């Protein structure tokens, strides 16, 4: 066995203090890049030929993912499909295209175009991409320019969810622009404040015909275990005076793959508080059907890929119809994300999918604009 390597003591100056000794090993170089990029508001990805090697916090914010959802994950997961991944891979890694635009997939199913600057082949199999930073996603309207006081770079917006057949409003989904659209990438210390801010905004929405609109908050699977979510919700409801039945927790379906003892207390506590539960990304992430009624989900939200493929792909079309037929007897509504045109809307309605959301339905609106929008609508 080789003896352990001995290291020389660090050099010291005349006062006995240690000098800084830079480490220029290969691994340290990547660390230097990341340390420098943390100082600016642009997203840095260090990638291999097939996977993400590392990412700074700005990249996590822009892409709506936590660090653990980026580092070490397949590069293809950042793209809507295999074709766009291979096309981007050819441009970046084979042709060495140093500037351009990348169409990357966000966790809520939207595809966003990010301007980028790339440094291909820093070392064999290692490449760097800097994604352009925007205070607001290009998908947010120009009216959404005011910021939450707590985070100057963040803007609270709401996107309408409607009954496609009548156009009446069902809910407004909260979105934080300048921060990931899902709260799992928010620092833990800000998560509770974000929920409270959303509830306060919803509490000011006008009531029409004695009906209160629903506010929907996206909750990542990692927020379910531990039992802290009910405490956060209870505090937010108390601070905002929002009726619990007007609050919907839209849970990532991946939460149902976690051990039941870790998630059951949270689901039961929320249901006992009369908070609505929705299951997001249904059909994309595994979700045991027996748990749908056990945890009292009121809405199943289909992954946006189904809206894109319905009427074009027989398997996806059959799945949407089967999900709607399965949910109806259980008293569960089905919502389609990502509806982009009238043809998709009509096809989904024919299959029994009444609730809809997407660019064709309406873009996200600044919280104040959305409150005015509500005054002009009837909702159920």
SEKEMI-373481 format. One record per residue (C-alpha): x, y, z. Coordinates in steps of 0.05 Angstrom, whole numbers, plus 5000, padded with zeros to 4 digits. Layout:
# SEKEMI-373481
@c1:X, c2:Y, c3:Z
...
This chain:
# SEKEMI-373481
@c1:5000, c2:5000, c3:5000
@c1:5026, c2:5069, c3:4983
@c1:5041, c2:5114, c3:5043
@c1:4996, c2:5174, c3:5049
@c1:5020, c2:5234, c3:5010
@c1:5052, c2:5287, c3:5054
@c1:5034, c2:5359, c3:5041
@c1:5079, c2:5418, c3:5055
@c1:5053, c2:5468, c3:5106
@c1:5024, c2:5531, c3:5074
@c1:5072, c2:5589, c3:5066
@c1:5066, c2:5645, c3:5116
@c1:5082, c2:5719, c3:5112
@c1:5125, c2:5758, c3:5161
@c1:5066, c2:5764, c3:5209
@c1:5056, c2:5690, c3:5211
@c1:4992, c2:5692, c3:5170
@c1:4980, c2:5641, c3:5116
@c1:4987, c2:5663, c3:5043
@c1:4931, c2:5644, c3:4995
@c1:4956, c2:5588, c3:4951
@c1:4913, c2:5579, c3:4888
@c1:4895, c2:5510, c3:4865
@c1:4897, c2:5504, c3:4790
@c1:4881, c2:5431, c3:4784
@c1:4828, c2:5411, c3:4733
@c1:4773, c2:5404, c3:4784
@c1:4791, c2:5470, c3:4817
@c1:4786, c2:5507, c3:4750
@c1:4712, c2:5489, c3:4745
@c1:4704, c2:5513, c3:4817
@c1:4737, c2:5579, c3:4799
@c1:4689, c2:5589, c3:4740
@c1:4630, c2:5576, c3:4785
@c1:4655, c2:5621, c3:4840
@c1:4664, c2:5678, c3:4791
@c1:4596, c2:5668, c3:4758
@c1:4561, c2:5668, c3:4826
@c1:4579, c2:5742, c3:4829
@c1:4536, c2:5760, c3:4768
@c1:4464, c2:5748, c3:4749
@c1:4477, c2:5701, c3:4691
@c1:4467, c2:5626, c3:4691
@c1:4529, c2:5583, c3:4681
@c1:4524, c2:5510, c3:4662
@c1:4585, c2:5465, c3:4659
@c1:4565, c2:5406, c3:4616
@c1:4594, c2:5342, c3:4588
@c1:4575, c2:5311, c3:4522
@c1:4514, c2:5277, c3:4553
@c1:4502, c2:5306, c3:4623
@c1:4504, c2:5369, c3:4665
@c1:4567, c2:5371, c3:4707
@c1:4553, c2:5433, c3:4749
@c1:4510, c2:5496, c3:4752
@c1:4511, c2:5561, c3:4789
@c1:4451, c2:5588, c3:4828
@c1:4431, c2:5636, c3:4772
@c1:4424, c2:5577, c3:4724
@c1:4381, c2:5541, c3:4775
@c1:4335, c2:5602, c3:4780
@c1:4330, c2:5611, c3:4705
@c1:4315, c2:5538, c3:4692
@c1:4267, c2:5530, c3:4750
@c1:4305, c2:5473, c3:4781
@c1:4343, c2:5461, c3:4845
@c1:4418, c2:5445, c3:4842
@c1:4405, c2:5371, c3:4853
@c1:4356, c2:5371, c3:4794
@c1:4411, c2:5397, c3:4748
@c1:4480, c2:5372, c3:4769
@c1:4493, c2:5302, c3:4746
@c1:4428, c2:5297, c3:4707
@c1:4422, c2:5279, c3:4632
@c1:4430, c2:5339, c3:4587
@c1:4371, c2:5315, c3:4546
@c1:4325, c2:5329, c3:4606
@c1:4332, c2:5404, c3:4591
@c1:4299, c2:5397, c3:4523
@c1:4227, c2:5385, c3:4503
@c1:4244, c2:5324, c3:4461
@c1:4301, c2:5283, c3:4432
@c1:4300, c2:5320, c3:4366
@c1:4312, c2:5389, c3:4397
@c1:4366, c2:5359, c3:4442
@c1:4405, c2:5329, c3:4384
@c1:4398, c2:5392, c3:4343
@c1:4425, c2:5435, c3:4400
@c1:4480, c2:5385, c3:4415
@c1:4503, c2:5388, c3:4343
@c1:4504, c2:5464, c3:4343
@c1:4541, c2:5470, c3:4409
@c1:4587, c2:5411, c3:4414
@c1:4600, c2:5391, c3:4342
@c1:4597, c2:5457, c3:4302
@c1:4622, c2:5497, c3:4363
@c1:4569, c2:5551, c3:4356
@c1:4591, c2:5603, c3:4408
@c1:4528, c2:5647, c3:4407
@c1:4455, c2:5636, c3:4394
@c1:4389, c2:5616, c3:4426
@c1:4372, c2:5552, c3:4463
@c1:4300, c2:5528, c3:4470
@c1:4299, c2:5496, c3:4539
@c1:4243, c2:5461, c3:4576
@c1:4218, c2:5491, c3:4642
@c1:4187, c2:5446, c3:4696
@c1:4117, c2:5471, c3:4683
@c1:4120, c2:5446, c3:4611
@c1:4134, c2:5513, c3:4577
@c1:4192, c2:5519, c3:4529
@c1:4232, c2:5583, c3:4535
@c1:4284, c2:5612, c3:4488
@c1:4348, c2:5632, c3:4524
@c1:4403, c2:5672, c3:4490
@c1:4470, c2:5639, c3:4505
@c1:4545, c2:5647, c3:4499
@c1:4584, c2:5581, c3:4498
@c1:4655, c2:5560, c3:4506
@c1:4656, c2:5490, c3:4474
@c1:4712, c2:5442, c3:4491
@c1:4744, c2:5477, c3:4550
@c1:4775, c2:5409, c3:4559
@c1:4758, c2:5344, c3:4523
@c1:4686, c2:5329, c3:4540
@c1:4676, c2:5393, c3:4582
@c1:4638, c2:5454, c3:4556
@c1:4612, c2:5518, c3:4587
@c1:4546, c2:5554, c3:4571
@c1:4525, c2:5622, c3:4598
@c1:4449, c2:5632, c3:4593
@c1:4423, c2:5703, c3:4584
@c1:4390, c2:5731, c3:4646
@c1:4322, c2:5764, c3:4643
@c1:4285, c2:5795, c3:4701
@c1:4221, c2:5770, c3:4671
@c1:4210, c2:5709, c3:4628
@c1:4194, c2:5728, c3:4556
@c1:4129, c2:5691, c3:4567
@c1:4107, c2:5742, c3:4619
@c1:4068, c2:5802, c3:4593
@c1:4097, c2:5872, c3:4589
@c1:4047, c2:5894, c3:4642
@c1:4080, c2:5849, c3:4693
@c1:4135, c2:5897, c3:4715
@c1:4123, c2:5909, c3:4789
@c1:4164, c2:5869, c3:4840
@c1:4153, c2:5836, c3:4906
@c1:4182, c2:5879, c3:4961
@c1:4220, c2:5820, c3:4990
@c1:4257, c2:5804, c3:4926
@c1:4269, c2:5863, c3:4879
@c1:4283, c2:5817, c3:4820
@c1:4219, c2:5777, c3:4828
@c1:4149, c2:5792, c3:4802
@c1:4086, c2:5757, c3:4825
@c1:4040, c2:5738, c3:4767
@c1:3979, c2:5695, c3:4759
@c1:3959, c2:5654, c3:4698
@c1:3885, c2:5639, c3:4687
@c1:3856, c2:5568, c3:4688
@c1:3788, c2:5566, c3:4655
@c1:3731, c2:5520, c3:4636
@c1:3744, c2:5514, c3:4561
@c1:3672, c2:5504, c3:4542
@c1:3645, c2:5567, c3:4575
@c1:3707, c2:5610, c3:4585
@c1:3690, c2:5620, c3:4658
@c1:3749, c2:5626, c3:4705
@c1:3767, c2:5569, c3:4752
@c1:3832, c2:5592, c3:4784
@c1:3894, c2:5635, c3:4779
@c1:3961, c2:5598, c3:4782
@c1:4015, c2:5635, c3:4819
@c1:4081, c2:5645, c3:4783
@c1:4144, c2:5680, c3:4806
@c1:4183, c2:5711, c3:4748
@c1:4256, c2:5724, c3:4759
@c1:4253, c2:5661, c3:4804
@c1:4236, c2:5590, c3:4784
@c1:4163, c2:5576, c3:4770
@c1:4165, c2:5520, c3:4820
@c1:4180, c2:5535, c3:4892
@c1:4229, c2:5478, c3:4904
@c1:4286, c2:5521, c3:4877
@c1:4269, c2:5578, c3:4926
@c1:4314, c2:5579, c3:4987
@c1:4279, c2:5548, c3:5046
@c1:4278, c2:5613, c3:5085
@c1:4239, c2:5647, c3:5029
@c1:4189, c2:5592, c3:5014
@c1:4141, c2:5609, c3:5071
@c1:4144, c2:5683, c3:5054
@c1:4127, c2:5667, c3:4981
@c1:4066, c2:5627, c3:5001
@c1:4043, c2:5683, c3:5047
@c1:4053, c2:5736, c3:4993
@c1:4012, c2:5695, c3:4944
@c1:3956, c2:5685, c3:4994
@c1:3955, c2:5759, c3:5011
@c1:3947, c2:5777, c3:4938
@c1:3891, c2:5726, c3:4928
@c1:3854, c2:5751, c3:4990
@c1:3844, c2:5818, c3:4954
@c1:3811, c2:5787, c3:4893
@c1:3739, c2:5809, c3:4882
@c1:3682, c2:5761, c3:4895
@c1:3631, c2:5757, c3:4839
@c1:3563, c2:5725, c3:4849
@c1:3586, c2:5702, c3:4918
@c1:3639, c2:5657, c3:4887
@c1:3712, c2:5665, c3:4908
@c1:3766, c2:5651, c3:4857
@c1:3816, c2:5597, c3:4872
@c1:3891, c2:5610, c3:4876
@c1:3936, c2:5553, c3:4857
@c1:4007, c2:5545, c3:4883
@c1:4056, c2:5496, c3:4852
@c1:4089, c2:5452, c3:4905
@c1:4150, c2:5409, c3:4889
@c1:4155, c2:5337, c3:4912
@c1:4211, c2:5355, c3:4960
@c1:4165, c2:5402, c3:4999
@c1:4119, c2:5346, c3:5020
@c1:4160, c2:5303, c3:5069
@c1:4175, c2:5331, c3:5138
@c1:4107, c2:5359, c3:5155
@c1:4128, c2:5432, c3:5148
@c1:4082, c2:5450, c3:5090
@c1:4017, c2:5449, c3:5132
@c1:4050, c2:5496, c3:5182
@c1:4070, c2:5543, c3:5126
@c1:4000, c2:5542, c3:5096
@c1:3966, c2:5552, c3:5163
@c1:4011, c2:5613, c3:5177
@c1:3997, c2:5641, c3:5108
@c1:3922, c2:5633, c3:5115
@c1:3922, c2:5666, c3:5183
@c1:3964, c2:5725, c3:5158
@c1:3923, c2:5735, c3:5095
@c1:3853, c2:5717, c3:5121
@c1:3844, c2:5676, c3:5057
@c1:3789, c2:5624, c3:5059
@c1:3823, c2:5555, c3:5058
@c1:3775, c2:5530, c3:5005
@c1:3802, c2:5584, c3:4959
@c1:3873, c2:5556, c3:4963
@c1:3897, c2:5499, c3:4919
@c1:3963, c2:5463, c3:4930
@c1:3984, c2:5436, c3:4862
@c1:4030, c2:5378, c3:4881
@c1:4082, c2:5349, c3:4834
@c1:4060, c2:5278, c3:4819
@c1:4130, c2:5253, c3:4835
@c1:4111, c2:5262, c3:4908
@c1:4067, c2:5200, c3:4904
@c1:4129, c2:5158, c3:4890
@c1:4156, c2:5175, c3:4959
@c1:4144, c2:5128, c3:5018
@c1:4072, c2:5136, c3:5043
@c1:4092, c2:5149, c3:5116
@c1:4131, c2:5210, c3:5092
@c1:4074, c2:5242, c3:5053
@c1:4009, c2:5219, c3:5085
@c1:4012, c2:5266, c3:5146
@c1:4020, c2:5327, c3:5100
@c1:3964, c2:5308, c3:5053
@c1:3916, c2:5293, c3:5110
@c1:3933, c2:5357, c3:5147
@c1:3920, c2:5399, c3:5084
@c1:3855, c2:5363, c3:5070
@c1:3833, c2:5373, c3:5142
@c1:3846, c2:5448, c3:5134
@c1:3798, c2:5447, c3:5074
@c1:3855, c2:5465, c3:5027
@c1:3844, c2:5438, c3:4957
@c1:3894, c2:5388, c3:4929
@c1:3913, c2:5381, c3:4856
@c1:3961, c2:5331, c3:4825
@c1:4008, c2:5363, c3:4774
@c1:4045, c2:5331, c3:4716
@c1:3996, c2:5273, c3:4718
@c1:4011, c2:5222, c3:4664
@c1:4084, c2:5242, c3:4662
@c1:4106, c2:5222, c3:4732
@c1:4084, c2:5156, c3:4765
@c1:4022, c2:5163, c3:4808
@c1:3988, c2:5102, c3:4840
@c1:3914, c2:5108, c3:4824
@c1:3894, c2:5082, c3:4893
@c1:3922, c2:5145, c3:4924
@c1:3879, c2:5193, c3:4883
@c1:3817, c2:5185, c3:4926
@c1:3855, c2:5169, c3:4990
@c1:3888, c2:5237, c3:4989
@c1:3825, c2:5273, c3:4963
@c1:3854, c2:5305, c3:4901
@c1:3803, c2:5348, c3:4866
@c1:3841, c2:5362, c3:4801
@c1:3889, c2:5322, c3:4758
@c1:3934, c2:5368, c3:4716
@c1:3959, c2:5336, c3:4653
@c1:4030, c2:5347, c3:4631
@c1:4034, c2:5397, c3:4574
@c1:4059, c2:5344, c3:4526
@c1:3989, c2:5315, c3:4522
@c1:3960, c2:5381, c3:4497
@c1:4014, c2:5384, c3:4444
@c1:4003, c2:5313, c3:4420
@c1:3927, c2:5305, c3:4428
@c1:3896, c2:5291, c3:4360
@c1:3964, c2:5278, c3:4330
@c1:3988, c2:5219, c3:4371
@c1:3938, c2:5162, c3:4380
@c1:3969, c2:5136, c3:4444
@c1:3969, c2:5205, c3:4478
@c1:3898, c2:5218, c3:4454
@c1:3875, c2:5151, c3:4483
@c1:3910, c2:5165, c3:4549
@c1:3876, c2:5233, c3:4557
@c1:3808, c2:5202, c3:4543
@c1:3822, c2:5145, c3:4592
@c1:3844, c2:5193, c3:4647
@c1:3781, c2:5235, c3:4638
@c1:3737, c2:5173, c3:4640
@c1:3773, c2:5147, c3:4702
@c1:3770, c2:5214, c3:4739
@c1:3697, c2:5231, c3:4727
@c1:3666, c2:5177, c3:4772
@c1:3714, c2:5197, c3:4827
@c1:3690, c2:5269, c3:4824
@c1:3759, c2:5292, c3:4802
@c1:3767, c2:5345, c3:4748
@c1:3820, c2:5341, c3:4694
@c1:3860, c2:5402, c3:4671
@c1:3903, c2:5407, c3:4608
@c1:3965, c2:5450, c3:4611
@c1:3997, c2:5483, c3:4551
@c1:3936, c2:5493, c3:4506
@c1:3962, c2:5532, c3:4446
@c1:3905, c2:5537, c3:4396
@c1:3831, c2:5527, c3:4384
@c1:3841, c2:5459, c3:4352
@c1:3874, c2:5432, c3:4415
@c1:3821, c2:5463, c3:4459
@c1:3764, c2:5432, c3:4420
@c1:3797, c2:5364, c3:4417
@c1:3809, c2:5364, c3:4492
@c1:3737, c2:5384, c3:4505
@c1:3713, c2:5327, c3:4462
@c1:3754, c2:5279, c3:4504
@c1:3723, c2:5306, c3:4568
@c1:3779, c2:5353, c3:4591
@c1:3741, c2:5415, c3:4612
@c1:3793, c2:5454, c3:4652
@c1:3848, c2:5485, c3:4609
@c1:3908, c2:5531, c3:4615
@c1:3960, c2:5556, c3:4566
@c1:3979, c2:5611, c3:4516
@c1:3912, c2:5604, c3:4479
@c1:3874, c2:5612, c3:4545
@c1:3914, c2:5671, c3:4571
@c1:3985, c2:5690, c3:4591
@c1:4007, c2:5705, c3:4661
@c1:3987, c2:5773, c3:4687
@c1:4018, c2:5817, c3:4740
@c1:3982, c2:5809, c3:4806
@c1:3948, c2:5878, c3:4801
@c1:3928, c2:5868, c3:4728
@c1:3900, c2:5799, c3:4745
@c1:3857, c2:5829, c3:4801
@c1:3827, c2:5877, c3:4749
@c1:3819, c2:5819, c3:4700
@c1:3777, c2:5782, c3:4753
@c1:3729, c2:5840, c3:4758
@c1:3709, c2:5828, c3:4686
@c1:3699, c2:5752, c3:4692
@c1:3650, c2:5704, c3:4722
@c1:3679, c2:5641, c3:4753
@c1:3655, c2:5576, c3:4783
